[in-house]
C-alpha cells in the first residue's frame, strides 16, 4: 500500500491562493508587501498561510522585493570568548530587528577562505554581510570584498577597506596600564596575545605607548596564545624577575594561568604582585583572587554592527570606523574591591 505523503508535503503559494480564493499575485503582494490589498483579503490570505503552515521561499522573495530578511556572518571556528561573544551580540541585535542570521564558519582566516565564505552567503540572497575579522590576514582579505553587497567588519583593524566596528582595544590597554602605574608601580610587564591577532597588537601598543608617556621602563614582552596554559608558562618564566610586581595580561584565560603560576611559586596576589586581565569573562569574578580586568561590551558591539549594516543596506552612511569604549572592572587582584 502506497504511503500517503500529502500531510508532509510543504504547502505552495498555489495552495495558499486556492484556499484563500485569490490570485497568485494577491498572495505575493500580501507576503512581500509590494502592492495594495483590501483589508479583508489580507486577513483571508494570512489565515490560509497559517492554516497551511506556508513558508515563503526566501530566495524567491528576495528576487521580488530585494529583501530576504537574512544577514550573513563570516566567523572564525574558535571557542575563544571574544569572537564567540561578538557573534552572539550580532545575532541578538539582528533577531531583535526581525532578521535571521546565516553563519558561515572558516577554519583559517585567509584571502581565499573569506572570499569563498562571502560568495556562499551572496548565493543565499542575504541582504548584508558581517565579517568577524580579528586576524591580520582576515583584515587584508577584505580588500577583495565585493562592492555589490553591503559589508561591515568587526575588529578589522585601522586599515580595513570596509567600515569597522570594534572595541577600543588600545584604550582598554591604556586603562589597565595606567591603573597599575597609578598604584605606585614603576613599570608594568605584559603577557601579549598572538602576533597575528589585531586585538593583541592593539593591546600591546596601548600598553607600550602608555609606559612611554609616563616615562616608565618598557620590559620585554612575553607572548602567549590566549590559552590558560600559555599564561601559566608565561608566569613560570617571569616569576622571580627583578622588579616584577605588576602585570597586564592580554586576556583573562592567560591571566588565570598566570595566577596559578604565582600560587605555585608562593607569590601573593595582590600582596606581592598585581595583575590585570582583559575581557571580563563570566568566571573572572570567581578567580582566586577575583580578577581586575577590562570589560568589552559585546552586546553594544552587536547593536552598532547591525545598525551600521542596516544603514548601508538602506543606502545610508558609510562611516569608516566606530569604537566601543571598554570599562575597567576593579577587583581584588590589584588590591582593591
ABEGO torsion letter per residue (X at the ends): XBBBAAAABBBBAAAAAAAAGBBAAAAAAAAAGABBBBAAAAAAAAAAAAAAGBBBBAAAAAAAAGBAGBBBBBBBBBABAAAAAAAAAAAAAAAAAGBBBBBBBBABBBAAAAAAAAAAAAAAGBABBBBBBABAAAAAAAAABBAABBBBBBGAEAABABBBBBBBAAAAAAAAAAAAAAAGBABBBBBBBBAABAAAAAAAAAAAAAAAAAGBBBBBBBBBAGBAAAAAAAAAAABGBBGBABBBBABAAAAAAAAAAAAAAGBBOAAABBBBBBGGBAAAAABOBBBBBBBBBAAAAAAAAAAAAAAAAAGBBBBABBBBBBBBBBBAAAGBX
